Amino acid sequence: MAQQGHPTLPSVLPSAPALQDVDTTPEQVSGGHARVTNPTDTPVFICAMQNCYRLFPSRDRVLQHRKREHDSDDQEDIITWNE
């Protein structure tokens, strides 16, 4: 992903097996636990290093993740709508 400007997500992300939710009841689903949001209300930062694509609530959390998981201080390849 060595592009100029902001990195972009690939058209297809790696798949992972789905797990069946055996705890949530139909009443909980219909009770509404979601709300409509926008980029200013919901910060999202994505680590795009080495096809990682993990989501984080702040740039600081991405950088902590990179130090721990990727052994890197690199601040490039972060995808976000908040900056």
N, CA, C and O atoms as a MOPAC input file, in Angstrom:
PM7 MOZYME 1SCF
protein

 N      0.82000 1    -1.18400 1     0.00000 1
 C      0.00000 1     0.00000 1     0.00000 1
 C      0.87100 1     1.25800 1     0.00000 1
 O      0.61000 1     2.19300 1     0.75800 1
 N      1.85500 1     1.28500 1    -0.80400 1
 C      2.72000 1     2.45600 1    -0.87800 1
 C      2.16200 1     3.43100 1    -1.90500 1
 O      2.65500 1     3.51200 1    -3.03000 1
 N      1.14200 1     4.16000 1    -1.51500 1
 C      0.50500 1     5.13400 1    -2.37800 1
 C      0.68300 1     6.51200 1    -1.77500 1
 O      0.95200 1     6.65600 1    -0.58300 1
 N      0.52900 1     7.52000 1    -2.61100 1
 C      0.53700 1     8.87000 1    -2.09500 1
 C     -0.83700 1     9.16800 1    -1.52800 1
 O     -1.83200 1     8.60700 1    -1.98800 1
 N     -0.90300 1    10.04200 1    -0.53600 1
 C     -2.18100 1    10.37000 1     0.07100 1
 C     -2.58400 1     9.33000 1     1.10000 1
 O     -1.73400 1     8.63800 1     1.66200 1
 N     -3.87100 1     9.22100 1     1.34200 1
 C     -4.37900 1     8.29800 1     2.35000 1
 C     -4.45000 1     6.87900 1     1.79900 1
 O     -4.81300 1     6.68200 1     0.63900 1
 N     -4.10800 1     5.89600 1     2.61500 1
 C     -4.25300 1     4.51000 1     2.16900 1
 C     -5.73500 1     4.16900 1     2.03000 1
 O     -6.58900 1     4.81500 1     2.63800 1
 N     -6.02700 1     3.16700 1     1.23600 1
 C     -7.40500 1     2.73100 1     1.03400 1
 C     -7.52000 1     1.24900 1     1.34400 1
 O     -6.53900 1     0.50900 1     1.27500 1
 N     -8.72900 1     0.82400 1     1.68700 1
 C     -8.96500 1    -0.58800 1     1.93500 1
 C     -9.06300 1    -1.33300 1     0.61500 1
 O     -9.54000 1    -0.77100 1    -0.37100 1
 N     -8.62700 1    -2.57900 1     0.57300 1
 C     -8.80600 1    -3.37000 1    -0.63600 1
 C    -10.29400 1    -3.65900 1    -0.83100 1
 O    -11.08000 1    -3.53700 1     0.10900 1
 N    -10.67200 1    -4.03400 1    -2.02500 1
 C    -12.08900 1    -4.29600 1    -2.29900 1
 C    -12.58200 1    -5.53900 1    -1.57200 1
 O    -13.78000 1    -5.66500 1    -1.31900 1
 N    -11.69000 1    -6.45600 1    -1.23300 1
 C    -12.07400 1    -7.66500 1    -0.50300 1
 C    -11.13400 1    -7.81100 1     0.69200 1
 O     -9.91400 1    -7.85300 1     0.53100 1
 N    -11.71200 1    -7.88800 1     1.89400 1
 C    -10.91900 1    -8.08700 1     3.10500 1
 C    -10.82000 1    -9.57900 1     3.41100 1
 O    -11.68200 1   -10.35400 1     2.99800 1
 N     -9.77100 1    -9.98700 1     4.13700 1
 C     -9.63400 1   -11.40400 1     4.47700 1
 C    -10.85700 1   -11.87900 1     5.26700 1
 O    -11.37800 1   -11.14300 1     6.10500 1
 N    -11.31000 1   -13.09100 1     5.00700 1
 C    -12.47700 1   -13.62600 1     5.69700 1
 C    -12.06100 1   -14.32900 1     6.98000 1
 O    -10.90200 1   -14.70000 1     7.16600 1
 N    -13.03500 1   -14.49700 1     7.85200 1
 C    -12.82000 1   -15.22900 1     9.09800 1
 C    -14.09600 1   -16.02600 1     9.38100 1
 O    -15.18600 1   -15.60700 1     8.99400 1
 N    -13.96600 1   -17.15700 1    10.04400 1
 C    -15.15900 1   -17.95400 1    10.34100 1
 C    -16.13800 1   -17.17700 1    11.22300 1
 O    -15.72600 1   -16.44800 1    12.12600 1
 N    -17.41900 1   -17.33400 1    10.96000 1
 C    -18.45600 1   -16.70000 1    11.77300 1
 C    -18.80700 1   -17.61500 1    12.94000 1
 O    -18.76000 1   -18.84000 1    12.82600 1
 N    -19.15700 1   -17.00300 1    14.05200 1
 C    -19.57900 1   -17.76900 1    15.21700 1
 C    -21.05800 1   -17.49600 1    15.46900 1
 O    -21.50200 1   -16.35200 1    15.37100 1
 N    -21.81100 1   -18.52100 1    15.78600 1
 C    -23.22800 1   -18.36800 1    16.05300 1
 C    -23.43500 1   -17.77300 1    17.43800 1
 O    -22.81900 1   -18.21600 1    18.40800 1
 N    -24.30800 1   -16.76400 1    17.53100 1
 C    -24.66400 1   -16.15600 1    18.81400 1
 C    -25.76700 1   -16.99100 1    19.44400 1
 O    -26.90000 1   -16.99600 1    18.96200 1
 N    -25.44000 1   -17.69500 1    20.51500 1
 C    -26.42100 1   -18.55400 1    21.17400 1
 C    -26.96300 1   -17.92200 1    22.45600 1
 O    -27.77600 1   -18.53500 1    23.14900 1
 N    -26.52100 1   -16.70200 1    22.77900 1
 C    -26.92000 1   -16.04600 1    24.02800 1
 C    -27.97500 1   -14.95400 1    23.84500 1
 O    -28.80400 1   -14.75700 1    24.73400 1
 N    -27.96500 1   -14.24700 1    22.72900 1
 C    -28.87100 1   -13.12700 1    22.51900 1
 C    -30.27600 1   -13.62000 1    22.20500 1
 O    -30.46600 1   -14.51300 1    21.37900 1
 N    -31.25300 1   -13.02700 1    22.87400 1
 C    -32.65100 1   -13.41600 1    22.66500 1
 C    -33.28300 1   -12.54500 1    21.58400 1
 O    -32.78100 1   -11.45600 1    21.30700 1
 N    -34.37500 1   -13.00100 1    20.96500 1
 C    -35.07700 1   -12.16700 1    19.97700 1
 C    -35.53600 1   -10.82400 1    20.56600 1
 O    -35.55400 1    -9.81100 1    19.86600 1
 N    -35.90400 1   -10.82100 1    21.84400 1
 C    -36.32900 1    -9.58100 1    22.50000 1
 C    -35.18100 1    -8.57000 1    22.56900 1
 O    -35.39500 1    -7.37200 1    22.38100 1
 N    -33.98000 1    -9.04700 1    22.83500 1
 C    -32.81800 1    -8.15800 1    22.88200 1
 C    -32.51900 1    -7.57700 1    21.50800 1
 O    -32.14800 1    -6.40900 1    21.39200 1
 N    -32.67700 1    -8.37700 1    20.48200 1
 C    -32.42200 1    -7.90400 1    19.12800 1
 C    -33.44200 1    -6.84100 1    18.73800 1
 O    -33.07400 1    -5.80200 1    18.19000 1
 N    -34.71300 1    -7.08800 1    19.01400 1
 C    -35.74900 1    -6.13600 1    18.62200 1
 C    -35.80400 1    -4.92600 1    19.55200 1
 O    -36.45500 1    -3.93400 1    19.22600 1
 N    -35.13100 1    -4.98800 1    20.70800 1
 C    -35.12600 1    -3.87600 1    21.66100 1
 C    -34.32200 1    -2.68100 1    21.20600 1
 O    -34.44400 1    -1.60800 1    21.79600 1
 N    -33.51500 1    -2.82200 1    20.19300 1
 C    -32.75800 1    -1.70100 1    19.65000 1
 C    -31.59700 1    -1.26300 1    20.52600 1
 O    -31.77600 1    -0.51500 1    21.48800 1
 N    -30.43300 1    -1.72600 1    20.19100 1
 C    -29.22800 1    -1.34400 1    20.92600 1
 C    -28.28500 1    -0.50900 1    20.07400 1
 O    -27.13400 1    -0.29000 1    20.45200 1
 N    -28.75200 1    -0.05400 1    18.95200 1
 C    -27.88900 1     0.68300 1    18.03000 1
 C    -28.40800 1     2.10800 1    17.86200 1
 O    -29.53900 1     2.42600 1    18.23000 1
 N    -27.56200 1     2.94100 1    17.30600 1
 C    -27.97100 1     4.30300 1    16.99600 1
 C    -27.23400 1     4.76200 1    15.75700 1
 O    -26.16200 1     4.25000 1    15.43600 1
 N    -27.80200 1     5.71200 1    15.07300 1
 C    -27.16000 1     6.28500 1    13.89400 1
 C    -26.07500 1     7.22800 1    14.37800 1
 O    -26.27100 1     7.97800 1    15.33400 1
 N    -24.93300 1     7.18500 1    13.71400 1
 C    -23.81500 1     8.03200 1    14.12000 1
 C    -23.17500 1     8.65000 1    12.89000 1
 O    -23.59800 1     8.39700 1    11.76200 1
 N    -22.16100 1     9.45300 1    13.11400 1
 C    -21.41700 1    10.07800 1    12.02000 1
 C    -19.94100 1    10.10500 1    12.39700 1
 O    -19.59500 1     9.78900 1    13.53600 1
 N    -19.06300 1    10.47400 1    11.46900 1
 C    -17.62000 1    10.43500 1    11.75100 1
 C    -17.18500 1    11.28300 1    12.94200 1
 O    -16.22200 1    10.92300 1    13.61900 1
 N    -17.85600 1    12.38400 1    13.21700 1
 C    -17.43300 1    13.20800 1    14.35400 1
 C    -17.80600 1    12.57100 1    15.68900 1
 O    -17.16500 1    12.84600 1    16.70300 1
 N    -18.84300 1    11.71400 1    15.70200 1
 C    -19.26600 1    11.04500 1    16.93100 1
 C    -18.54900 1     9.72300 1    17.17500 1
 O    -18.43500 1     9.28100 1    18.31800 1
 N    -18.07100 1     9.09600 1    16.12300 1
 C    -17.50200 1     7.75600 1    16.23200 1
 C    -16.13800 1     7.69200 1    15.55900 1
 O    -16.05300 1     7.39600 1    14.36700 1
 N    -15.07200 1     7.96400 1    16.30300 1
 C    -13.75400 1     7.86500 1    15.69300 1
 C    -13.39400 1     6.41900 1    15.37800 1
 O    -13.61900 1     5.51600 1    16.18300 1
 N    -12.82900 1     6.21800 1    14.18800 1
 C    -12.37500 1     4.89600 1    13.76200 1
 C    -11.00100 1     5.05100 1    13.13000 1
 O    -10.81700 1     5.85000 1    12.21200 1
 N    -10.05100 1     4.29100 1    13.62100 1
 C     -8.70400 1     4.26900 1    13.07900 1
 C     -8.37400 1     2.82300 1    12.76000 1
 O     -8.54600 1     1.94500 1    13.60600 1
 N     -7.90100 1     2.56500 1    11.54900 1
 C     -7.63800 1     1.20600 1    11.08100 1
 C     -6.15100 1     1.04600 1    10.81200 1
 O     -5.55600 1     1.84800 1    10.09200 1
 N     -5.55300 1     0.01600 1    11.38600 1
 C     -4.15400 1    -0.29900 1    11.12500 1
 C     -4.07400 1    -1.01200 1     9.78400 1
 O     -4.53500 1    -2.14600 1     9.65700 1
 N     -3.50000 1    -0.36600 1     8.79200 1
 C     -3.38200 1    -0.96400 1     7.46300 1
 C     -1.98000 1    -1.51700 1     7.22000 1
 O     -1.59900 1    -1.76600 1     6.07700 1
 N     -1.23000 1    -1.70600 1     8.27000 1
 C      0.12800 1    -2.23000 1     8.15500 1
 C      0.08900 1    -3.74200 1     7.97800 1
 O     -0.58300 1    -4.43700 1     8.74000 1
 N      0.79400 1    -4.24800 1     6.99400 1
 C      0.94600 1    -5.69300 1     6.76700 1
 C     -0.41600 1    -6.40800 1     6.70500 1
 O     -0.57100 1    -7.50200 1     7.24900 1
 N     -1.39500 1    -5.78600 1     6.04400 1
 C     -2.73200 1    -6.37400 1     5.90300 1
 C     -3.39400 1    -6.69600 1     7.24600 1
 O     -4.12100 1    -7.68400 1     7.35100 1
 N     -3.15600 1    -5.88800 1     8.25500 1
 C     -3.70200 1    -6.10800 1     9.59600 1
 C     -5.19500 1    -5.73500 1     9.65600 1
 O     -6.02600 1    -6.57900 1     9.99300 1
 N     -5.53500 1    -4.49800 1     9.33700 1
 C     -6.90900 1    -3.97400 1     9.27800 1
 C     -7.68300 1    -4.09500 1    10.58600 1
 O     -8.89900 1    -4.28400 1    10.56200 1
 N     -7.00000 1    -3.99000 1    11.73100 1
 C     -7.70000 1    -3.96700 1    13.02500 1
 C     -8.21400 1    -2.56400 1    13.29100 1
 O     -7.58600 1    -1.58500 1    12.88700 1
 N     -9.34900 1    -2.46000 1    13.96500 1
 C     -9.99400 1    -1.18200 1    14.26100 1
 C     -9.63400 1    -0.69500 1    15.65800 1
 O     -9.51500 1    -1.48700 1    16.59200 1
 N     -9.46000 1     0.63800 1    15.79100 1
 C     -9.12600 1     1.24500 1    17.07400 1
 C     -9.88200 1     2.56000 1    17.23800 1
 O    -10.25000 1     3.18400 1    16.24300 1
 N    -10.12300 1     2.99300 1    18.48400 1
 C    -10.86800 1     4.23000 1    18.72600 1
 C    -10.02800 1     5.50400 1    18.66800 1
 O    -10.58600 1     6.60100 1    18.70200 1
 N     -8.69900 1     5.38700 1    18.58000 1
 C     -7.85500 1     6.58300 1    18.53400 1
 C     -6.52400 1     6.26800 1    17.85400 1
 O     -6.12400 1     5.10800 1    17.75000 1
 N     -5.84900 1     7.31400 1    17.39800 1
 C     -4.52900 1     7.16300 1    16.79200 1
 C     -3.54400 1     6.60000 1    17.82400 1
 O     -2.70500 1     5.76300 1    17.49100 1
 N     -3.65000 1     7.05700 1    19.06500 1
 C     -2.75800 1     6.56000 1    20.11400 1
 C     -2.87700 1     5.05600 1    20.30500 1
 O     -1.87400 1     4.37100 1    20.50200 1
 N     -4.10200 1     4.54000 1    20.24700 1
 C     -4.30400 1     3.09700 1    20.40300 1
 C     -3.71100 1     2.32200 1    19.22900 1
 O     -3.16900 1     1.23400 1    19.42000 1
 N     -3.81000 1     2.87300 1    18.00700 1
 C     -3.18700 1     2.22200 1    16.84600 1
 C     -1.68200 1     2.16000 1    17.04900 1
 O     -1.05900 1     1.12800 1    16.80000 1
 N     -1.10000 1     3.26200 1    17.50100 1
 C      0.34600 1     3.30800 1    17.68400 1
 C      0.80200 1     2.34200 1    18.77900 1
 O      1.85600 1     1.71900 1    18.65300 1
 N      0.01400 1     2.21300 1    19.85700 1
 C      0.33400 1     1.22800 1    20.90100 1
 C      0.27900 1    -0.18900 1    20.32500 1
 O      1.15300 1    -1.01300 1    20.59500 1
 N     -0.75400 1    -0.46100 1    19.53100 1
 C     -0.90100 1    -1.76400 1    18.88000 1
 C      0.30200 1    -2.07100 1    17.99400 1
 O      0.83400 1    -3.18100 1    18.01800 1
 N      0.72500 1    -1.08200 1    17.21500 1
 C      1.84900 1    -1.30100 1    16.29400 1
 C      3.14200 1    -1.59100 1    17.03200 1
 O      3.93100 1    -2.44100 1    16.62000 1
 N      3.34900 1    -0.87800 1    18.12500 1
 C      4.56500 1    -1.11300 1    18.91900 1
 C      4.56000 1    -2.55000 1    19.45100 1
 O      5.57800 1    -3.24000 1    19.40200 1
 N      3.41300 1    -2.99100 1    19.95500 1
 C      3.29100 1    -4.30600 1    20.57400 1
 C      3.21300 1    -5.43500 1    19.53600 1
 O      3.92900 1    -6.42900 1    19.65900 1
 N      2.36000 1    -5.29400 1    18.52400 1
 C      2.09700 1    -6.38300 1    17.58500 1
 C      3.01000 1    -6.40700 1    16.36000 1
 O      3.33500 1    -7.47200 1    15.83600 1
 N      3.42200 1    -5.20700 1    15.90600 1
 C      4.23300 1    -5.13600 1    14.68600 1
 C      5.67300 1    -4.70000 1    14.96400 1
 O      6.47900 1    -4.60500 1    14.03800 1
 N      6.00100 1    -4.43500 1    16.23700 1
 C      7.33400 1    -3.96900 1    16.62700 1
 C      7.76300 1    -2.79800 1    15.74700 1
 O      8.85600 1    -2.79800 1    15.18100 1
 N      6.87600 1    -1.79100 1    15.64000 1
 C      7.13100 1    -0.65600 1    14.76100 1
 C      6.61400 1     0.63600 1    15.38800 1
 O      5.60900 1     0.63800 1    16.09900 1
 N      7.31900 1     1.73800 1    15.11200 1
 C      6.87200 1     3.07600 1    15.50600 1
 C      6.32000 1     3.84400 1    14.30600 1
 O      6.07200 1     5.04600 1    14.39400 1
 N      6.12900 1     3.15000 1    13.19200 1
 C      5.65200 1     3.76000 1    11.95400 1
 C      4.27400 1     4.38300 1    12.15800 1
 O      3.38700 1     3.76200 1    12.74400 1
 N      4.09700 1     5.61800 1    11.67000 1
 C      2.81600 1     6.29800 1    11.79300 1
 C      2.10100 1     6.41200 1    10.44900 1
 O      1.13300 1     7.16200 1    10.32000 1
 N      2.57300 1     5.67400 1     9.45600 1
 C      1.95100 1     5.66400 1     8.12800 1
 C      0.93300 1     4.53200 1     8.04500 1
 O      0.83200 1     3.71200 1     8.95800 1
 N      0.18100 1     4.48900 1     6.95200 1
 C     -0.78700 1     3.42200 1     6.68400 1
 C     -1.83300 1     3.27700 1     7.78700 1
 O     -2.14900 1     2.16700 1     8.21500 1
 N     -2.36600 1     4.41400 1     8.24300 1
 C     -3.49300 1     4.41900 1     9.15800 1
 C     -4.67700 1     4.98100 1     8.39200 1
 O     -4.61100 1     6.09400 1     7.87000 1
 N     -5.74700 1     4.22500 1     8.32200 1
 C     -6.94700 1     4.64800 1     7.61100 1
 C     -7.92500 1     5.22600 1     8.63200 1
 O     -8.21300 1     4.58900 1     9.64600 1
 N     -8.43700 1     6.42900 1     8.36900 1
 C     -9.40000 1     7.04400 1     9.26600 1
 C    -10.24800 1     8.05700 1     8.53000 1
 O     -9.84700 1     8.56400 1     7.48200 1
 N    -11.41400 1     8.35500 1     9.06700 1
 C    -12.24300 1     9.42900 1     8.52900 1
 C    -12.22700 1    10.62200 1     9.46700 1
 O    -12.91800 1    11.60800 1     9.21300 1
 N    -11.44700 1    10.55700 1    10.55400 1
 C    -11.47300 1    11.56600 1    11.58700 1
 C    -10.39800 1    12.63700 1    11.47000 1
 O    -10.30200 1    13.49700 1    12.34600 1
 N     -9.60200 1    12.61400 1    10.43700 1
 C     -8.54500 1    13.63100 1    10.30900 1
 C     -8.58500 1    14.24800 1     8.93000 1
 O     -7.77800 1    15.12500 1     8.62300 1

